[in-house]
Amino acid sequence: MREDLSLLRERRFASLFAARTLSMLGLAFAPVALAFGVLDLPGADAGTLSLVVAAEAVPHVLGLLLGGVVADRYPRRLVMFTGECLSLVAWLGIGTMLLVGWAPIPLVCAFAVLTGLAGAVVWPVLSGIIPEVAPRDRLQPANALLAVGANAARVGGLIAAGAVVVAIGPGWALITAAAIYACAAGFAWRIGTTRPGREGGTSVLAELREGWVEFSSREWLWVVVAQFALLVLAWQGAHTVLGPVVAKAELGGAGAWSAILTGEAVGMLVGVLVAMRIRPRRPILVGVLLTSATALPYLLLGLGAPLPVIVLGGFVMGLGMDAFTVLWQTTMQREVPPEALSRVASYDAFGSMVFGPVGVLLAGPAAVHLGAHTALLVCAGVIIASALLALLSREVRTLQAPEVATPVPEGSFAAPVDPAAP
C-alpha cells in the first residue's frame, strides 16, 4: 500500500489525481443544484427539468466518439483542461442567470449542452492520459487511486450539494460548482505531459475508422461492451425508475432509497481498495463475474427483501462494479496502443451507454403492465444473462495479464512520447 500511495508523490500523477477528484466533486455537486434551480423557476415542472437534462445527456453520448479522436490527436493535458473549462463556463452561466432572476429555458439548455460536450471530451481522455503519468507496472494502483478519489468526491458532492442548496440557494451552489471546476482546470494544466499533438494527420472519419479497427479486432473488448449495452439498459430502468417506485411505496420513501445508494457508494470505495491489492491472472474473466453482482439489489427489491438486506446488496453491487472498472481500465491500457487508446475508450463508452435511455423509457410501461416487482426481477435477469453471454467468449475467459513489468525507480518515470507524432 505504501508503494502504491507513493504515486501521489509524482507531480504529474498527483496533478491528475487532484484534477479528476475535483472534477468528480463538481459532477456530483452541480446536478443537484441544477435540478432545484430549474424547478424553482416560474412555471417550471418535471417536464422542464427533463428537457434541460436531455440537453446535457444527448450531446454527451453523441459526442463521445469525436471526443476520442480529439483526445488521441491533441495533447491530452490540453484536452482535459478544455473540458474542465467548458464545465466552468456552463455552470457559471446558469448560476449567474439564476442569481439575477433571468433564466430563459432555451439559454439554460444551451449551457447544458456545454456540460454534455465537456463530459464527451473528458471521459475518453482519462483512459489515454493515465499511461502518460504512471509507469506501466503500476497502472492498476494508479487506476484504483483515481477511483478512490472520484468515489470519495462523488459521496461528498452528493451530501454537500443538498446542504449548500438549502443554505445559500441553487444559484450560489452552481457558482460554487464553477469554482470547483476552475480548480480542476488548474490542476489539469499542471499535469504537463510530454506527449505532443499530432501534426497534420488524417480526417476525423479516417481516425474513427482506425479506432474502430483497434476496438473491433479485440473480441474480449467488444464482447464486454456488448454485455454492458444490455446491462446498462436494465440498470438504468431499475435504478432510475423501478427502484425508487418500490422504495416509495413499500420501504419508506426517499430515506430508504438514499440508504440503498449509500450502501452502493460505500461498496464502491471498498471495491477500489480491493482492486488495488488483487492481481488476477485473468482480469476480464474475474471482472465479468464481478459485474453479475449488479443484479443483486434489484433482485432483492423484486423479491420484497427487508431494507437492511437490500442495502447490503447495494454494497456488494458497488464493490463488484468498481473492482471491475479498475481491472477493465488497466487491461485496456495494457492491451491497446497508446496512440489509439482514447478512441477505443470512446467506442467503449458509447457502446456501453447507448441503450441506457431506452431502459428508462421502457421502465415506466413495464411497471404498469408487469408490476414494479416483476419488472425488477426481469432487469436482474437481463443483467445476469448479459454476464453469462459474455462468458461464452473464449477471449473473455482466457485473456491473461502480462507478467509483472520491471519496476521503474521512483521519480525516474518519464511520460512516453506519442509514437504517431513526428
C-alpha positions as CSV (number, residue, x, y, z in Angstrom):
1,M,0.0,0.0,0.0
2,R,2.9,2.4,0.8
3,E,4.4,1.7,-2.6
4,D,1.0,2.4,-4.3
5,L,0.5,5.7,-2.4
6,S,3.9,6.8,-3.4
7,L,2.4,7.5,-6.8
8,L,0.9,10.6,-5.3
9,R,4.5,12.0,-4.9
10,E,4.9,12.0,-8.6
11,R,3.9,15.6,-9.7
12,R,2.1,14.6,-12.9
13,F,0.1,11.8,-11.3
14,A,-0.7,14.0,-8.3
15,S,-2.0,16.7,-10.6
16,L,-4.1,14.3,-12.5
17,F,-5.5,12.8,-9.2
18,A,-6.4,16.3,-8.0
19,A,-8.0,17.3,-11.3
20,R,-10.0,14.1,-11.5
21,T,-11.2,14.2,-7.9
22,L,-12.3,17.9,-8.2
23,S,-14.0,17.2,-11.5
24,M,-16.0,14.4,-9.9
25,L,-16.8,16.6,-7.0
26,G,-18.3,19.2,-9.4
27,L,-20.0,16.4,-11.4
28,A,-21.8,15.2,-8.2
29,F,-22.4,18.7,-6.9
30,A,-23.8,20.6,-9.9
31,P,-26.7,18.4,-11.0
32,V,-28.4,18.6,-7.6
33,A,-28.2,22.4,-7.6
34,L,-29.4,22.5,-11.3
35,A,-32.4,20.3,-10.5
36,F,-33.6,22.5,-7.7
37,G,-32.7,25.7,-9.5
38,V,-34.7,24.7,-12.6
39,L,-37.7,23.5,-10.6
40,D,-37.7,26.9,-8.7
41,L,-38.2,28.8,-12.0
42,P,-41.7,30.3,-12.6
43,G,-43.9,27.8,-14.4
44,A,-41.2,25.0,-14.4
45,D,-42.2,21.4,-13.7
46,A,-40.7,17.9,-14.2
47,G,-41.0,18.2,-17.9
48,T,-38.9,21.4,-17.9
49,L,-36.2,19.6,-15.9
50,S,-36.3,16.6,-18.3
51,L,-35.7,19.0,-21.2
52,V,-32.7,20.5,-19.5
53,V,-31.3,17.1,-18.5
54,A,-31.8,15.8,-22.1
55,A,-30.0,18.8,-23.5
56,E,-27.0,17.7,-21.5
57,A,-27.3,13.9,-22.0
58,V,-27.7,13.8,-25.8
59,P,-24.6,15.7,-26.7
60,H,-22.7,13.7,-24.1
61,V,-23.5,10.4,-25.7
62,L,-23.3,11.6,-29.3
63,G,-20.0,13.5,-28.7
64,L,-18.1,10.6,-27.2
65,L,-16.7,9.3,-30.5
66,L,-15.5,12.7,-31.6
67,G,-14.1,13.2,-28.1
68,G,-11.9,10.1,-28.5
69,V,-10.5,11.5,-31.8
70,V,-9.7,14.8,-30.2
71,A,-8.0,13.1,-27.2
72,D,-5.8,11.0,-29.5
73,R,-4.9,13.9,-31.8
74,Y,-4.0,16.7,-29.4
75,P,-2.0,16.8,-26.1
76,R,-4.3,15.1,-23.6
77,R,-3.4,17.6,-20.8
78,L,-4.8,20.4,-23.1
79,V,-7.9,18.4,-24.0
80,M,-8.7,17.7,-20.3
81,F,-8.1,21.4,-19.4
82,T,-10.5,22.4,-22.2
83,G,-13.2,20.1,-20.9
84,E,-13.0,21.4,-17.4
85,C,-13.2,25.0,-18.7
86,L,-16.3,24.1,-20.7
87,S,-17.9,22.9,-17.4
88,L,-16.7,26.0,-15.6
89,V,-18.3,28.3,-18.2
90,A,-21.6,26.3,-18.3
91,W,-22.2,26.2,-14.5
92,L,-21.1,29.8,-14.1
93,G,-23.5,30.9,-16.8
94,I,-26.5,29.0,-15.3
95,G,-25.7,30.1,-11.8
96,T,-25.4,33.7,-12.8
97,M,-28.8,33.6,-14.6
98,L,-30.4,32.1,-11.5
99,L,-29.0,34.7,-9.3
100,V,-30.1,37.7,-11.4
101,G,-33.6,36.1,-11.9
102,W,-33.4,35.8,-15.7
103,A,-33.1,32.2,-16.8
104,P,-34.9,31.5,-20.1
105,I,-35.1,27.8,-20.7
106,P,-33.5,27.8,-24.2
107,L,-30.4,29.5,-22.8
108,V,-30.3,27.2,-19.8
109,C,-30.4,24.3,-22.3
110,A,-27.6,25.9,-24.4
111,F,-25.4,25.9,-21.3
112,A,-26.4,22.4,-20.5
113,V,-25.2,21.3,-24.0
114,L,-21.8,22.7,-23.0
115,T,-21.7,20.4,-19.9
116,G,-22.6,17.4,-22.1
117,L,-19.8,18.3,-24.5
118,A,-17.4,18.7,-21.6
119,G,-18.2,15.1,-20.5
120,A,-17.8,13.8,-24.0
121,V,-14.3,15.4,-24.1
122,V,-13.1,14.4,-20.6
123,W,-14.3,10.8,-20.5
124,P,-12.2,9.4,-23.4
125,V,-9.1,11.4,-22.4
126,L,-8.9,9.8,-19.0
127,S,-8.1,6.3,-20.3
128,G,-5.4,7.7,-22.5
129,I,-3.7,10.1,-20.1
130,I,-3.1,7.6,-17.2
131,P,-0.3,5.7,-19.0
132,E,1.4,9.0,-19.6
133,V,1.6,9.8,-15.9
134,A,2.1,6.4,-14.3
135,P,4.6,3.7,-15.1
136,R,3.4,0.6,-16.8
137,D,4.0,-1.7,-13.9
138,R,1.8,0.5,-11.7
139,L,-1.2,1.1,-13.9
140,Q,-3.6,-0.9,-11.7
141,P,-2.9,1.0,-8.5
142,A,-3.0,4.2,-10.5
143,N,-6.5,3.5,-11.7
144,A,-7.5,2.4,-8.2
145,L,-6.2,5.6,-6.6
146,L,-8.0,7.7,-9.1
147,A,-11.2,5.7,-8.4
148,V,-10.8,6.2,-4.7
149,G,-10.6,10.0,-5.1
150,A,-13.5,10.0,-7.6
151,N,-15.8,7.9,-5.3
152,A,-15.0,10.0,-2.2
153,A,-15.7,13.1,-4.2
154,R,-19.0,11.7,-5.5
155,V,-20.2,10.9,-2.0
156,G,-19.0,14.2,-0.6
157,G,-20.6,16.1,-3.5
158,L,-24.0,14.5,-3.1
159,I,-24.0,15.3,0.6
160,A,-22.7,18.8,0.3
161,A,-24.9,19.8,-2.6
162,G,-28.1,19.4,-0.7
163,A,-26.8,21.4,2.2
164,V,-25.4,24.2,0.1
165,V,-28.6,24.5,-1.9
166,V,-30.7,24.8,1.3
167,A,-28.2,27.2,2.9
168,I,-27.4,29.7,0.1
169,G,-29.7,28.7,-2.8
170,P,-29.2,26.9,-6.2
171,G,-27.6,29.9,-7.9
172,W,-24.8,30.3,-5.5
173,A,-24.4,26.5,-5.4
174,L,-23.8,26.4,-9.1
175,I,-21.3,29.3,-8.8
176,T,-19.5,27.1,-6.2
177,A,-19.6,24.2,-8.7
178,A,-18.0,26.5,-11.3
179,A,-15.2,27.4,-8.8
180,I,-14.6,23.7,-8.3
181,Y,-14.2,23.2,-12.0
182,A,-11.8,26.2,-12.1
183,C,-9.6,24.4,-9.6
184,A,-9.9,21.2,-11.6
185,A,-8.8,23.0,-14.8
186,G,-5.8,24.5,-12.9
187,F,-4.6,21.0,-11.8
188,A,-5.2,19.6,-15.3
189,W,-3.0,22.3,-16.8
190,R,-0.3,21.4,-14.2
191,I,-0.1,17.7,-15.5
192,G,2.4,19.0,-18.1
193,T,2.8,15.7,-20.1
194,T,5.5,15.5,-22.7
195,R,3.2,13.9,-25.3
196,P,3.0,16.2,-28.3
197,G,0.0,16.7,-30.5
198,R,-0.1,15.0,-33.9
199,E,0.8,17.4,-36.7
200,G,-1.2,17.1,-39.9
201,G,-2.9,13.8,-39.6
202,T,-5.9,12.2,-41.4
203,S,-9.5,13.2,-41.4
204,V,-11.8,12.6,-38.4
205,L,-13.6,9.8,-40.2
206,A,-10.3,8.1,-41.0
207,E,-9.3,8.3,-37.4
208,L,-12.6,7.0,-36.3
209,R,-12.1,4.0,-38.7
210,E,-8.6,3.4,-37.2
211,G,-10.1,3.4,-33.7
212,W,-12.9,1.0,-34.8
213,V,-10.3,-1.4,-36.2
214,E,-8.4,-1.4,-32.9
215,F,-11.7,-1.8,-31.0
216,S,-13.3,-4.5,-33.2
217,S,-10.1,-6.5,-33.6
218,R,-10.2,-7.4,-29.8
219,E,-13.0,-9.9,-29.1
220,W,-12.8,-9.6,-25.4
221,L,-13.3,-5.8,-25.7
222,W,-16.3,-5.7,-27.9
223,V,-18.0,-8.6,-26.2
224,V,-17.8,-6.9,-22.8
225,V,-19.0,-3.7,-24.3
226,A,-22.0,-5.6,-25.8
227,Q,-22.6,-7.1,-22.4
228,F,-22.7,-3.6,-20.9
229,A,-25.1,-2.4,-23.5
230,L,-27.6,-4.9,-22.1
231,L,-26.5,-4.4,-18.5
232,V,-26.9,-0.6,-18.7
233,L,-30.3,-1.0,-20.5
234,A,-31.6,-3.0,-17.5
235,W,-29.7,-1.0,-14.8
236,Q,-31.0,2.4,-16.0
237,G,-34.6,1.3,-15.8
238,A,-34.2,-0.4,-12.4
239,H,-32.0,2.3,-10.9
240,T,-33.8,5.5,-12.0
241,V,-37.4,4.4,-12.1
242,L,-38.3,1.0,-10.7
243,G,-36.2,1.1,-7.6
244,P,-37.4,4.5,-6.4
245,V,-41.1,3.4,-7.1
246,V,-40.8,0.4,-4.8
247,A,-38.8,2.3,-2.2
248,K,-41.6,5.0,-2.1
249,A,-44.4,2.5,-2.0
250,E,-43.1,-0.1,0.5
251,L,-39.8,0.9,2.2
252,G,-40.5,4.4,3.5
253,G,-39.6,6.7,0.6
254,A,-36.6,8.8,-0.2
255,G,-34.8,7.9,3.1
256,A,-34.8,4.2,2.2
257,W,-33.6,4.8,-1.3
258,S,-30.8,7.1,0.0
259,A,-29.8,4.3,2.3
260,I,-29.5,1.9,-0.6
261,L,-27.5,4.4,-2.6
262,T,-25.2,5.0,0.4
263,G,-24.6,1.2,0.7
264,E,-23.6,1.3,-3.0
265,A,-21.3,4.3,-2.6
266,V,-19.5,2.6,0.4
267,G,-19.2,-0.6,-1.7
268,M,-17.6,1.4,-4.5
269,L,-15.0,2.8,-2.1
270,V,-14.2,-0.7,-0.8
271,G,-14.2,-2.1,-4.3
272,V,-11.3,0.1,-5.5
273,L,-9.4,-0.6,-2.3
274,V,-9.8,-4.3,-3.1
275,A,-8.7,-3.7,-6.7
276,M,-5.5,-2.1,-5.5
277,R,-4.4,-5.4,-4.0
278,I,-5.7,-8.1,-6.2
279,R,-3.8,-9.2,-9.4
280,P,-5.9,-11.8,-11.1
281,R,-4.2,-13.7,-13.8
282,R,-7.4,-13.5,-15.9
283,P,-8.7,-10.0,-15.2
284,I,-11.5,-9.9,-17.8
285,L,-12.9,-13.2,-16.6
286,V,-12.8,-12.0,-13.0
287,G,-14.3,-8.6,-14.0
288,V,-17.2,-10.1,-15.8
289,L,-18.0,-12.3,-12.9
290,L,-18.0,-9.3,-10.6
291,T,-20.4,-7.4,-12.9
292,S,-23.1,-10.0,-12.2
293,A,-23.3,-8.6,-8.7
294,T,-25.1,-5.6,-10.2
295,A,-28.3,-7.6,-10.3
296,L,-28.3,-8.2,-6.5
297,P,-30.1,-5.2,-5.1
298,Y,-32.7,-5.2,-7.9
299,L,-33.3,-9.0,-7.4
300,L,-33.8,-8.3,-3.6
301,L,-36.1,-5.4,-4.3
302,G,-38.1,-7.5,-6.7
303,L,-38.4,-10.3,-4.1
304,G,-39.5,-7.9,-1.4
305,A,-36.5,-8.3,0.9
306,P,-36.1,-6.2,4.1
307,L,-34.3,-2.8,3.7
308,P,-31.1,-3.8,5.5
309,V,-30.6,-6.8,3.2
310,I,-31.2,-4.6,0.1
311,V,-28.6,-2.0,1.4
312,L,-26.2,-4.9,1.8
313,G,-27.0,-5.9,-1.8
314,G,-26.2,-2.3,-2.9
315,F,-22.9,-2.5,-1.1
316,V,-22.0,-5.8,-3.0
317,M,-23.0,-4.2,-6.3
318,G,-20.8,-1.1,-5.7
319,L,-17.9,-3.3,-4.7
320,G,-18.2,-5.5,-7.7
321,M,-18.6,-2.7,-10.3
322,D,-15.7,-0.6,-9.1
323,A,-13.4,-3.5,-8.8
324,F,-14.4,-4.4,-12.4
325,T,-13.8,-0.8,-13.5
326,V,-10.2,-0.8,-12.3
327,L,-9.4,-4.2,-13.9
328,W,-11.1,-3.1,-17.1
329,Q,-9.3,0.2,-17.4
330,T,-5.9,-1.4,-16.6
331,T,-6.4,-4.1,-19.2
332,M,-7.3,-1.6,-21.9
333,Q,-4.3,0.5,-21.1
334,R,-2.0,-2.6,-21.3
335,E,-3.6,-4.1,-24.5
336,V,-4.4,-1.1,-26.7
337,P,-1.7,1.1,-28.4
338,P,-1.4,4.4,-26.6
339,E,-2.0,6.4,-29.8
340,A,-5.5,4.8,-30.2
341,L,-6.4,4.4,-26.5
342,S,-8.8,7.4,-26.2
343,R,-10.7,6.5,-29.4
344,V,-11.1,2.9,-28.2
345,A,-12.3,4.2,-24.8
346,S,-14.9,6.4,-26.7
347,Y,-16.2,3.4,-28.5
348,D,-16.3,1.6,-25.2
349,A,-18.3,4.4,-23.5
350,F,-20.6,4.9,-26.5
351,G,-21.5,1.2,-26.9
352,S,-22.0,0.7,-23.2
353,M,-24.3,3.7,-22.7
354,V,-26.2,3.9,-26.0
355,F,-29.3,1.9,-24.8
356,G,-29.5,3.5,-21.3
357,P,-32.2,6.0,-22.3
358,V,-34.2,3.1,-23.8
359,G,-34.2,1.4,-20.4
360,V,-35.6,4.5,-18.8
361,L,-38.3,4.8,-21.4
362,L,-39.3,1.1,-21.0
363,A,-39.3,1.0,-17.2
364,G,-42.5,3.1,-16.8
365,P,-44.7,0.9,-19.0
366,A,-43.1,-2.2,-17.6
367,A,-44.1,-1.2,-14.1
368,V,-47.6,-0.5,-15.2
369,H,-48.2,-3.7,-17.2
370,L,-46.0,-6.2,-15.3
371,G,-45.8,-4.6,-11.8
372,A,-42.7,-3.0,-10.4
373,H,-41.6,-6.2,-8.6
374,T,-41.8,-8.3,-11.7
375,A,-40.1,-5.6,-13.8
376,L,-37.2,-5.5,-11.3
377,L,-36.8,-9.3,-11.5
378,V,-36.7,-9.0,-15.3
379,C,-34.0,-6.4,-15.0
380,A,-32.0,-8.6,-12.7
381,G,-32.4,-11.5,-15.1
382,V,-31.1,-9.4,-18.0
383,I,-28.0,-8.3,-16.0
384,I,-27.2,-11.9,-15.1
385,A,-27.9,-13.2,-18.6
386,S,-25.6,-10.5,-20.1
387,A,-22.7,-11.7,-17.9
388,L,-23.3,-15.4,-18.9
389,L,-23.4,-14.5,-22.6
390,A,-20.1,-12.6,-22.3
391,L,-18.5,-15.7,-20.7
392,L,-19.2,-17.6,-23.9
393,S,-16.3,-15.7,-25.5
394,R,-13.1,-17.6,-25.3
395,E,-11.0,-14.4,-25.1
396,V,-13.1,-13.1,-22.2
397,R,-12.4,-16.4,-20.3
398,T,-8.7,-16.7,-21.2
399,L,-7.1,-13.3,-21.7
400,Q,-4.2,-13.1,-19.3
401,A,-2.5,-10.2,-17.7
402,P,1.2,-9.9,-18.7
403,E,4.0,-10.9,-16.4
404,V,4.8,-8.2,-13.9
405,A,6.9,-5.5,-15.6
406,T,10.2,-4.5,-14.2
407,P,9.6,-1.8,-11.6
408,V,10.6,1.7,-12.5
409,P,12.7,3.5,-9.9
410,E,10.6,6.2,-8.1
411,G,11.0,9.6,-9.6
412,S,12.6,8.4,-12.8
413,F,9.4,7.7,-14.9
414,A,9.1,9.9,-18.0
415,A,5.8,10.2,-19.9
416,P,6.0,8.4,-23.2
417,V,6.1,10.3,-26.5
418,D,3.2,9.6,-28.9
419,P,4.7,7.2,-31.5
420,A,2.3,8.7,-34.1
421,A,3.9,12.1,-33.7
422,P,6.8,13.1,-35.9
